[in-house]
Amino acid sequence: MRYVIWLLTTAGGVAVAAWLLDGISFDGADWQDKVLPLLGVSLILGLVSTFIKPVVQLLSLPFIILTLGLLLLVINALMLMLTAWLADVLDLGFTVDGFWTAMLGSVVITLATWAIDAVVGDA
């Protein structure tokens, strides 16, 4: 049950980012066409955040300390761009247009996921 809530919370964050930002989008006419790709993208983002992001953070730890943590924003943006690339390879119809859109999108996803998780709580 915990995994399902995590997946839906991440999907909610990605949906909010796609709704707010013009550079983040899903293919499809109706919202019904976007539900399965949205869940697929949230699964990919979760896998990237679980396996790849910690390695990148560990390797860039001196630079993270040097920039007082601001490099973490760049790492989050790069993980979102990697997610978009993997979603494109898997033909999920998820696109992120450029680095700055990914940077803003990663902030929106983080804040939206945090807010949704605060409302849902631990289940």
Rosetta blueprint (number, residue, H / E / L):
1 M L
2 R H
3 Y H
4 V H
5 I H
6 W H
7 L H
8 L H
9 T H
10 T H
11 A H
12 G H
13 G H
14 V H
15 A H
16 V H
17 A H
18 A H
19 W H
20 L H
21 L L
22 D L
23 G L
24 I E
25 S E
26 F E
27 D L
28 G L
29 A L
30 D L
31 W H
32 Q H
33 D H
34 K H
35 V H
36 L H
37 P H
38 L H
39 L H
40 G H
41 V H
42 S H
43 L H
44 I H
45 L H
46 G H
47 L H
48 V H
49 S H
50 T H
51 F H
52 I H
53 K H
54 P H
55 V H
56 V H
57 Q H
58 L H
59 L H
60 S L
61 L H
62 P H
63 F H
64 I H
65 I H
66 L H
67 T L
68 L L
69 G L
70 L L
71 L H
72 L H
73 L H
74 V H
75 I H
76 N H
77 A H
78 L H
79 M H
80 L H
81 M H
82 L H
83 T H
84 A H
85 W H
86 L H
87 A H
88 D H
89 V H
90 L L
91 D L
92 L L
93 G L
94 F E
95 T E
96 V E
97 D L
98 G L
99 F H
100 W H
101 T H
102 A H
103 M H
104 L H
105 G H
106 S H
107 V H
108 V H
109 I H
110 T H
111 L H
112 A H
113 T H
114 W H
115 A H
116 I H
117 D H
118 A H
119 V H
120 V H
121 G L
122 D L
123 A L
